Amino acid sequence: MIKALIDLGTNTFNLIIANVINGNIENLYSTKEGVALGMGGINQKRISDDALNRAIDCLKRFKVICDEFKVAQISAIGTSAIRDAVNKEAFLEQVQIQTGIAIQVVSGEAEARLIYQGIKQTYSFSEKSIVMDIGGGSTEFILADQDGIIDLISLDIGVSRIFQMFEFQDPLSIDDIERIEHFLLTNSRGFFDNKDCDILIGASGSFETFYELTHRQQFPSKRNPQEIEFSAFLNELNGIIDSTQAERDQNDFIIPIRKKMAPIAAVKTKWVIQQLGVKRIFVSPLSLKEGAIV
Protein backbone atom coordinates (compact mmCIF):
# COMPACT_ATOMS: atom_id res chain seq x y z
CA MET A 1 0.00 0.00 0.00
CA ILE A 2 1.27 3.47 -0.86
CA LYS A 3 1.05 5.66 2.24
CA ALA A 4 1.97 9.22 3.04
CA LEU A 5 2.94 10.60 6.42
CA ILE A 6 3.17 14.30 7.19
CA ASP A 7 5.05 15.38 10.30
CA LEU A 8 3.81 18.86 11.21
CA GLY A 9 6.72 20.19 13.19
CA THR A 10 6.89 23.59 14.85
CA ASN A 11 9.42 24.82 12.28
CA THR A 12 9.30 22.32 9.43
CA PHE A 13 6.63 20.16 7.79
CA ASN A 14 8.02 16.83 6.53
CA LEU A 15 6.35 14.60 3.95
CA ILE A 16 7.26 11.00 3.21
CA ILE A 17 5.53 8.79 0.64
CA ALA A 18 6.33 5.10 0.79
CA ASN A 19 5.18 1.71 -0.31
CA VAL A 20 4.64 -0.14 2.99
CA ILE A 21 4.43 -3.93 2.83
CA ASN A 22 4.39 -6.03 6.01
CA GLY A 23 6.13 -3.28 7.94
CA ASN A 24 8.85 -2.81 5.31
CA ILE A 25 9.24 0.69 3.88
CA GLU A 26 10.17 1.44 0.27
CA ASN A 27 10.68 5.18 0.24
CA LEU A 28 9.20 6.68 -2.93
CA TYR A 29 9.44 10.39 -2.19
CA SER A 30 10.25 12.79 0.62
CA THR A 31 10.37 16.54 1.01
CA LYS A 32 10.18 19.24 3.66
CA GLU A 33 9.13 22.87 3.89
CA GLY A 34 9.96 25.51 6.44
CA VAL A 35 6.51 26.61 7.63
CA ALA A 36 7.44 28.25 10.95
CA LEU A 37 4.15 27.17 12.52
CA GLY A 38 5.29 28.34 15.94
CA MET A 39 6.51 31.75 14.84
CA GLY A 40 4.62 34.63 16.42
CA GLY A 41 2.67 32.59 18.92
CA ILE A 42 4.29 29.52 20.43
CA ASN A 43 5.19 31.16 23.73
CA GLN A 44 1.62 32.44 23.99
CA LYS A 45 0.34 28.91 23.22
CA ARG A 46 -1.33 30.10 20.04
CA ILE A 47 -1.04 29.45 16.31
CA SER A 48 -1.12 32.81 14.55
CA ASP A 49 -3.33 33.51 11.55
CA ASP A 50 -0.25 33.90 9.34
CA ALA A 51 1.09 30.55 10.53
CA LEU A 52 -2.28 28.91 9.84
CA ASN A 53 -2.23 30.25 6.28
CA ARG A 54 1.35 29.05 5.73
CA ALA A 55 0.40 25.60 7.05
CA ILE A 56 -2.63 25.28 4.79
CA ASP A 57 -0.69 26.43 1.72
CA CYS A 58 2.03 23.85 2.42
CA LEU A 59 -0.44 21.04 3.05
CA LYS A 60 -2.26 21.83 -0.20
CA ARG A 61 1.03 21.43 -2.04
CA PHE A 62 1.71 18.17 -0.20
CA LYS A 63 -1.80 16.95 -1.10
CA VAL A 64 -1.12 17.54 -4.82
CA ILE A 65 2.08 15.47 -4.55
CA CYS A 66 0.20 12.68 -2.77
CA ASP A 67 -2.41 12.63 -5.51
CA GLU A 68 0.33 12.35 -8.14
CA PHE A 69 1.64 9.25 -6.36
CA LYS A 70 -1.89 7.86 -5.98
CA VAL A 71 -1.47 7.65 -2.23
CA ALA A 72 -4.05 5.37 -0.63
CA GLN A 73 -3.74 6.80 2.87
CA ILE A 74 -2.50 10.16 4.16
CA SER A 75 -1.68 10.40 7.85
CA ALA A 76 -0.61 13.59 9.59
CA ILE A 77 0.99 13.96 13.00
CA GLY A 78 0.77 17.20 14.96
CA THR A 79 3.46 17.93 17.53
CA SER A 80 4.50 20.62 19.98
CA ALA A 81 3.11 23.86 18.50
CA ILE A 82 -0.26 22.25 17.80
CA ARG A 83 -0.66 20.22 20.97
CA ASP A 84 0.02 23.28 23.17
CA ALA A 85 -2.13 25.75 21.25
CA VAL A 86 -5.28 27.09 22.90
CA ASN A 87 -6.76 27.46 19.39
CA LYS A 88 -5.80 23.90 18.45
CA GLU A 89 -9.33 22.77 17.60
CA ALA A 90 -9.96 25.73 15.30
CA PHE A 91 -6.63 25.03 13.56
CA LEU A 92 -7.42 21.35 13.06
CA GLU A 93 -10.88 22.17 11.74
CA GLN A 94 -9.61 24.72 9.21
CA VAL A 95 -6.92 22.33 7.96
CA GLN A 96 -9.45 19.54 7.42
CA ILE A 97 -11.95 21.84 5.70
CA GLN A 98 -9.41 23.37 3.34
CA THR A 99 -7.16 20.37 2.63
CA GLY A 100 -9.12 17.27 3.60
CA ILE A 101 -6.24 16.20 5.85
CA ALA A 102 -7.08 15.03 9.38
CA ILE A 103 -4.29 15.67 11.85
CA GLN A 104 -3.63 13.38 14.80
CA VAL A 105 -2.09 15.36 17.64
CA VAL A 106 0.27 13.26 19.76
CA SER A 107 1.66 13.74 23.25
CA GLY A 108 5.33 14.47 23.79
CA GLU A 109 5.90 10.92 25.05
CA ALA A 110 4.16 9.43 22.02
CA GLU A 111 6.26 11.67 19.78
CA ALA A 112 9.45 10.38 21.44
CA ARG A 113 8.35 6.76 20.94
CA LEU A 114 7.65 7.36 17.26
CA ILE A 115 11.09 8.93 16.85
CA TYR A 116 12.63 5.83 18.46
CA GLN A 117 10.59 3.56 16.17
CA GLY A 118 11.99 5.43 13.19
CA ILE A 119 15.62 5.41 14.36
CA LYS A 120 15.69 1.73 15.27
CA GLN A 121 14.78 0.70 11.73
CA THR A 122 18.46 1.13 10.82
CA TYR A 123 20.25 1.49 14.18
CA SER A 124 20.73 -1.56 16.40
CA PHE A 125 21.26 0.15 19.79
CA SER A 126 23.83 -2.57 20.49
CA GLU A 127 25.42 -0.07 22.89
CA LYS A 128 23.55 2.30 25.17
CA SER A 129 22.76 5.39 23.11
CA ILE A 130 20.68 8.53 23.46
CA VAL A 131 18.57 9.92 20.64
CA MET A 132 18.11 13.69 20.43
CA ASP A 133 15.50 15.23 18.13
CA ILE A 134 15.79 19.03 18.02
CA GLY A 135 12.43 20.59 17.30
CA GLY A 136 11.15 24.11 17.18
CA GLY A 137 8.76 23.65 20.08
CA SER A 138 10.09 20.62 21.92
CA THR A 139 13.16 18.41 21.98
CA GLU A 140 12.86 14.68 22.53
CA PHE A 141 15.44 12.46 24.21
CA ILE A 142 15.29 8.66 24.16
CA LEU A 143 17.85 6.62 26.09
CA ALA A 144 17.91 3.04 24.83
CA ASP A 145 20.01 -0.10 24.47
CA GLN A 146 19.59 -3.49 22.79
CA ASP A 147 16.76 -4.36 25.20
CA GLY A 148 14.72 -1.30 24.29
CA ILE A 149 13.91 2.08 25.78
CA ILE A 150 15.47 2.87 29.17
CA ASP A 151 14.07 6.37 29.58
CA LEU A 152 12.54 9.08 27.43
CA ILE A 153 11.26 12.62 27.72
CA SER A 154 9.86 15.46 25.64
CA LEU A 155 11.00 18.87 26.88
CA ASP A 156 9.62 22.26 25.88
CA ILE A 157 13.06 23.59 24.99
CA GLY A 158 12.65 23.91 21.23
CA VAL A 159 14.74 26.39 19.28
CA SER A 160 11.76 28.48 18.16
CA ARG A 161 10.64 28.89 21.77
CA ILE A 162 14.10 30.08 22.80
CA PHE A 163 14.53 32.28 19.72
CA GLN A 164 11.28 34.13 20.47
CA MET A 165 11.84 34.30 24.22
CA PHE A 166 15.05 36.33 24.30
CA GLU A 167 16.76 39.16 22.45
CA PHE A 168 20.11 37.93 21.14
CA GLN A 169 23.26 39.64 19.90
CA ASP A 170 24.65 38.87 16.46
CA PRO A 171 26.73 36.77 16.82
CA LEU A 172 25.71 35.29 20.15
CA SER A 173 27.45 36.87 23.10
CA ILE A 174 28.79 34.99 26.13
CA ASP A 175 25.77 36.29 28.07
CA ASP A 176 23.44 34.96 25.35
CA ILE A 177 25.01 31.50 25.56
CA GLU A 178 24.78 31.49 29.34
CA ARG A 179 21.14 32.57 29.12
CA ILE A 180 20.34 29.66 26.78
CA GLU A 181 22.20 27.16 28.98
CA HIS A 182 20.38 28.41 32.09
CA PHE A 183 17.06 28.00 30.29
CA LEU A 184 17.98 24.44 29.31
CA LEU A 185 19.05 23.58 32.85
CA THR A 186 15.93 24.96 34.51
CA ASN A 187 13.56 23.38 31.97
CA SER A 188 15.09 19.90 31.62
CA ARG A 189 13.18 18.55 34.65
CA GLY A 190 16.24 16.77 36.00
CA PHE A 191 16.36 14.34 33.07
CA PHE A 192 20.15 14.56 32.76
CA ASP A 193 20.87 14.08 36.45
CA ASN A 194 23.01 10.99 37.06
CA LYS A 195 22.95 10.00 33.38
CA ASP A 196 25.93 9.31 31.20
CA CYS A 197 26.04 8.01 27.66
CA ASP A 198 28.92 7.73 25.17
CA ILE A 199 26.79 7.77 22.00
CA LEU A 200 24.47 10.52 20.82
CA ILE A 201 22.25 9.91 17.79
CA GLY A 202 20.92 13.08 16.21
CA ALA A 203 17.56 12.54 14.54
CA SER A 204 17.56 14.15 11.07
CA GLY A 205 16.59 17.86 11.01
CA SER A 206 19.25 20.11 12.52
CA PHE A 207 21.68 17.21 12.78
CA GLU A 208 21.64 16.68 9.02
CA THR A 209 22.58 20.36 8.73
CA PHE A 210 25.40 19.84 11.24
CA TYR A 211 26.62 16.87 9.18
CA GLU A 212 26.55 18.85 5.95
CA LEU A 213 28.38 21.80 7.50
CA THR A 214 31.05 19.48 8.93
CA HIS A 215 31.59 17.56 5.69
CA ARG A 216 30.77 20.36 3.22
CA GLN A 217 28.54 18.00 1.26
CA GLN A 218 24.95 16.90 1.26
CA PHE A 219 23.85 14.18 3.64
CA PRO A 220 24.16 10.78 1.91
CA SER A 221 20.99 9.35 0.39
CA LYS A 222 21.12 6.35 2.73
CA ARG A 223 18.83 5.18 5.50
CA ASN A 224 21.59 4.16 7.91
CA PRO A 225 23.12 6.55 10.47
CA GLN A 226 26.36 8.32 9.62
CA GLU A 227 29.07 8.91 12.23
CA ILE A 228 30.76 12.31 12.46
CA GLU A 229 34.31 12.58 13.78
CA PHE A 230 33.83 13.97 17.27
CA SER A 231 36.36 16.79 17.36
CA ALA A 232 35.30 17.98 13.88
CA PHE A 233 31.69 18.01 15.05
CA LEU A 234 32.51 20.10 18.13
CA ASN A 235 34.54 22.50 16.01
CA GLU A 236 31.58 22.94 13.68
CA LEU A 237 29.21 23.57 16.59
CA ASN A 238 31.57 26.27 17.84
CA GLY A 239 31.73 27.75 14.35
CA ILE A 240 27.94 27.92 14.14
CA ILE A 241 27.69 29.51 17.58
CA ASP A 242 30.25 32.16 16.59
CA SER A 243 28.73 32.83 13.16
CA THR A 244 26.84 35.97 12.18
CA GLN A 245 23.42 36.04 10.56
CA ALA A 246 25.02 37.40 7.37
CA GLU A 247 27.45 34.47 7.26
CA ARG A 248 24.66 31.94 7.71
CA ASP A 249 22.54 33.65 5.06
CA GLN A 250 25.36 33.00 2.57
CA ASN A 251 25.80 29.35 3.58
CA ASP A 252 24.02 26.99 1.18
CA PHE A 253 24.30 24.07 3.61
CA ILE A 254 21.86 25.73 6.03
CA ILE A 255 18.25 25.61 4.86
CA PRO A 256 16.37 28.92 5.18
CA ILE A 257 14.25 27.97 8.21
CA ARG A 258 17.42 27.14 10.20
CA LYS A 259 19.52 30.18 9.29
CA LYS A 260 18.21 32.20 12.25
CA MET A 261 18.06 29.42 14.83
CA ALA A 262 21.13 27.28 14.04
CA PRO A 263 23.30 28.86 16.79
CA ILE A 264 20.64 28.04 19.39
CA ALA A 265 20.52 24.43 18.18
CA ALA A 266 24.32 24.28 18.35
CA VAL A 267 24.45 25.66 21.90
CA LYS A 268 21.82 23.15 22.96
CA THR A 269 23.62 20.20 21.35
CA LYS A 270 26.95 21.18 22.90
CA TRP A 271 25.26 21.53 26.31
CA VAL A 272 23.71 18.05 26.05
CA ILE A 273 27.07 16.55 25.07
CA GLN A 274 28.60 18.08 28.19
CA GLN A 275 25.76 16.91 30.43
CA LEU A 276 26.05 13.29 29.31
CA GLY A 277 29.76 12.95 28.60
CA VAL A 278 29.11 12.00 24.97
CA LYS A 279 32.12 10.76 22.98
CA ARG A 280 30.62 9.65 19.65
CA ILE A 281 28.10 11.32 17.34
CA PHE A 282 25.85 9.67 14.77
CA VAL A 283 23.26 11.33 12.54
CA SER A 284 20.22 9.33 11.45
CA PRO A 285 18.12 10.49 8.48
CA LEU A 286 15.16 8.69 10.05
CA SER A 287 12.88 10.08 12.70
CA LEU A 288 9.18 10.45 13.56
CA LYS A 289 7.83 10.20 10.03
CA GLU A 290 9.45 6.81 9.39
CA GLY A 291 8.32 5.57 12.79
CA ALA A 292 4.74 6.64 12.18
CA ILE A 293 4.27 5.48 8.59
CA VAL A 294 4.80 1.76 9.28
Secondary structure as GFF3:
##gff-version 3
##sequence-region A 1 294
A	DSSP	beta_strand	2	8	.	.	.	ID=ss1
A	DSSP	beta_strand	12	21	.	.	.	ID=ss2
A	DSSP	beta_strand	24	34	.	.	.	ID=ss3
A	DSSP	three_ten_helix	42	44	.	.	.	ID=ss4
A	DSSP	alpha_helix	49	68	.	.	.	ID=ss5
A	DSSP	beta_strand	73	78	.	.	.	ID=ss6
A	DSSP	alpha_helix	80	84	.	.	.	ID=ss7
A	DSSP	alpha_helix	88	99	.	.	.	ID=ss8
A	DSSP	beta_strand	103	105	.	.	.	ID=ss9
A	DSSP	alpha_helix	108	119	.	.	.	ID=ss10
A	DSSP	beta_strand	129	134	.	.	.	ID=ss11
A	DSSP	beta_strand	139	145	.	.	.	ID=ss12
A	DSSP	beta_strand	148	155	.	.	.	ID=ss13
A	DSSP	alpha_helix	159	165	.	.	.	ID=ss14
A	DSSP	alpha_helix	174	186	.	.	.	ID=ss15
A	DSSP	beta_strand	199	203	.	.	.	ID=ss16
A	DSSP	alpha_helix	205	215	.	.	.	ID=ss17
A	DSSP	beta_strand	226	228	.	.	.	ID=ss18
A	DSSP	alpha_helix	230	242	.	.	.	ID=ss19
A	DSSP	alpha_helix	245	249	.	.	.	ID=ss20
A	DSSP	three_ten_helix	256	258	.	.	.	ID=ss21
A	DSSP	alpha_helix	262	276	.	.	.	ID=ss22
A	DSSP	beta_strand	280	284	.	.	.	ID=ss23
A	DSSP	alpha_helix	288	293	.	.	.	ID=ss24
###
